[in-house]
Amino acid sequence: MSAVKTIDLGEHFGAFVEAQVEAGNFADADAVIRAGLSLLERRDAEDEARIRAAIEEGFASGEPVAFDRDEFLRRMHDLVGSKAQ
């Protein structure tokens, strides 16, 4: 199903689309827009896959452990202090 939409690309993107067509990279403006949307769709899918993988990694890492902020800061101060000497 084809959907006809009217969009305002603005001066910058309008010129870019026109240049792509004039350079012979695409048959027409529609092809340029479809290529751009395909890239955006792919990037979104990759981002979602990375997020889902990170969530699964978190679940697979086991039960959460208590975090002692003061102990962490002490260890970091000790670590930085030992490297400064």
C-alpha positions as CSV (number, residue, x, y, z in Angstrom):
1,M,0.0,0.0,0.0
2,S,1.4,3.3,-1.0
3,A,0.9,6.4,1.1
4,V,1.3,9.8,-0.4
5,K,2.6,12.4,2.1
6,T,3.6,16.0,1.6
7,I,6.6,17.0,3.7
8,D,8.7,20.1,4.0
9,L,12.3,19.1,4.0
10,G,13.6,22.5,4.5
11,E,16.4,24.1,2.5
12,H,19.3,22.0,3.7
13,F,17.6,18.6,3.2
14,G,15.8,19.6,0.0
15,A,19.1,20.6,-1.5
16,F,20.7,17.3,-0.3
17,V,17.9,15.2,-1.9
18,E,18.2,17.2,-5.1
19,A,22.0,16.7,-5.2
20,Q,21.6,12.9,-4.7
21,V,19.2,12.7,-7.6
22,E,21.3,15.0,-9.9
23,A,24.5,12.9,-9.0
24,G,22.7,9.8,-10.3
25,N,22.7,8.1,-6.9
26,F,18.9,7.8,-6.9
27,A,16.3,7.8,-9.6
28,D,14.1,10.3,-7.8
29,A,13.4,12.1,-4.5
30,D,11.2,9.3,-3.3
31,A,14.1,6.9,-3.6
32,V,16.3,9.1,-1.5
33,I,13.7,9.5,1.2
34,R,13.0,5.7,1.2
35,A,16.8,5.0,1.6
36,G,17.0,7.4,4.5
37,L,14.0,5.9,6.2
38,S,15.4,2.4,5.7
39,L,18.6,3.5,7.4
40,L,16.7,5.0,10.3
41,E,14.5,1.9,10.6
42,R,17.7,-0.3,10.6
43,R,19.4,1.9,13.3
44,D,16.3,1.8,15.5
45,A,16.1,-2.0,15.2
46,E,19.8,-2.3,16.1
47,D,19.4,0.0,19.1
48,E,16.4,-2.0,20.3
49,A,18.4,-5.3,19.9
50,R,21.3,-3.8,21.9
51,I,18.9,-2.7,24.7
52,R,17.2,-6.1,24.8
53,A,20.6,-7.8,24.9
54,A,21.7,-5.6,27.8
55,I,18.5,-6.4,29.7
56,E,19.0,-10.1,29.1
57,E,22.6,-9.8,30.3
58,G,21.4,-8.1,33.4
59,F,18.9,-10.8,34.1
60,A,21.5,-13.5,33.5
61,S,24.0,-11.9,35.8
62,G,22.1,-13.2,38.8
63,E,20.6,-11.6,41.9
64,P,21.5,-8.1,42.8
65,V,23.9,-7.5,45.6
66,A,23.9,-4.7,48.1
67,F,25.9,-1.7,47.2
68,D,27.8,0.1,50.0
69,R,28.5,3.6,48.7
70,D,30.9,4.5,51.5
71,E,33.0,1.3,51.0
72,F,33.1,1.9,47.2
73,L,34.3,5.5,47.7
74,R,36.9,4.3,50.2
75,R,38.2,1.8,47.7
76,M,38.3,4.4,44.9
77,H,40.2,6.9,47.1
78,D,42.7,4.1,48.0
79,L,43.1,3.1,44.4
80,V,43.6,6.7,43.2
81,G,46.0,7.4,46.1
82,S,48.1,4.4,45.4
83,K,48.5,5.3,41.7
84,A,49.4,8.9,42.5
85,Q,52.5,7.8,44.5
